[in-house]
C-alpha cells in the first residue's frame, strides 16, 4: 500500500497529517506505552520503565514481540535515536532480546523479581520494624538493597548517582540536616522518575509527578495526639518538651508541641536534655530520647513525685520496656508504614497516604 500525501484539511495543526495518520493506522502496535509527552522524565527512560513495569506485571509475556523502532517512533512522534537508546538499555539489562531481521522480543525469567533500593536516614530499632514489615509484605516478589545516607545530602546524592537506572523502585526517607549547602536533595529526588520513587516517613510536597508517599505529618500528628489526651493533661498547667537539637529530629515536632500549648493556654518550654532540668509539680514532660526518659523518671522518684499525678510523662515511640514501666507513649505505626508502602508499590499505585499516629494511654499521664 502506498500512502498518498494530501494537503492538510481545515483545523489540522500538523503538516502532513494524513501521511502520519496512514502510517499510524498501519503500524498501530497492540502494545501501548505508559507514555506522557508532558512528563519531564527523559522519553527514553519512560519507554524503559513502561516496558519493565509491564513485563513485571505480566502484561508483556516472555517471547512476545515488541513494536519495532519505526512503529514506536511514528506512534508516539519520537526520534528513532530515542527508541533505539531505550531498546539498547532494555537489552543490556536483560529484559529484551533482538533477532536479526525479525525484531525485538521480551526475554524474561519467570522468576524475575522487582529490584528495589531502600535508602534510610539511619538504622534504628524503629527503622528495623519498617524494614522487616516492608520485606514481609513484598514476599518473594522483590529483592531489596538497603543503604543509609545518615542525614547527609551529599552522601544521598552519591547513592542515587551510582544507582539511578539500576532499580525498578527507589524507596527513600528524605530526612536531611547535613551538607544542605553543598547538595540539593530535592533536585536529587526529582532526578528519580516519579513512578519509580517512593517516599517514606516524610513527604516532599514540592516534587512534581506525585510519587507514592507513606508519611507522617509531624506537627499535626503531635498536636492532634496531645489534643486527644486533653482530659489527662488538664491537671498540668505547664509542659516541657525535651528535644535534643543534635538528634536530627524534624523541627515540626517542636511546632506541633508549641501549637498545642498556645491553643490550650499552657506554659511551656523546650529543653535540650533532662540532665539540668529541675522537675516541677504540675508539669507534663514530653521526651523524645530514651536517655532523657530515664533521667525524668529517676528525678521524679528522687523527688517523691507520683507519675500521672504530680508530674506527667509522655515518651515517643513504643517499646516493651515502656509498656512494663507503664509509660504513656505517642507513636507512629512503624509496621503499618512498611506494609502499606510495599502493598501500594506492588499494586503500582502512586498516592499519598498519611501513616497512623496515636497515643497509648498509661499511668504516667
Buried (B, 14 or more C-beta within 10 A) or exposed (E): EEBEEEEEEEEEEEEBBBBBEBBBEEBEBEBEBBBEEEBEBEBBBBBBBBBBBBBBEEBBEEEBBBBBBEBBBBBBEBEEEBBBBBBBBBBEEEBBEBEEEEBBBBBBEEEBBBBBBBBBBEEEEBBEBBBEBBBEBBEEBBBBEBBBBBBBBBBBBBBBEEBBEEBBBBBBBBBBBBBEEEBEBBEBBBBBBBBBBBBBBBBBEEBEBEBBBBBBBBBBBBBBBBBBBEEBBEEBBBBBBBBBEEEBBBEBBBBBBBBBBEEBEBEBEBBBBBEEBEBBEEBBBBBBBBEBBBBBBEBBEEBEBEBBEBBBBBBBBBBEEBEEBEBBBBBBBBBBBBBBBBBBBBEEEBEEBBBBBBBBBBEBB
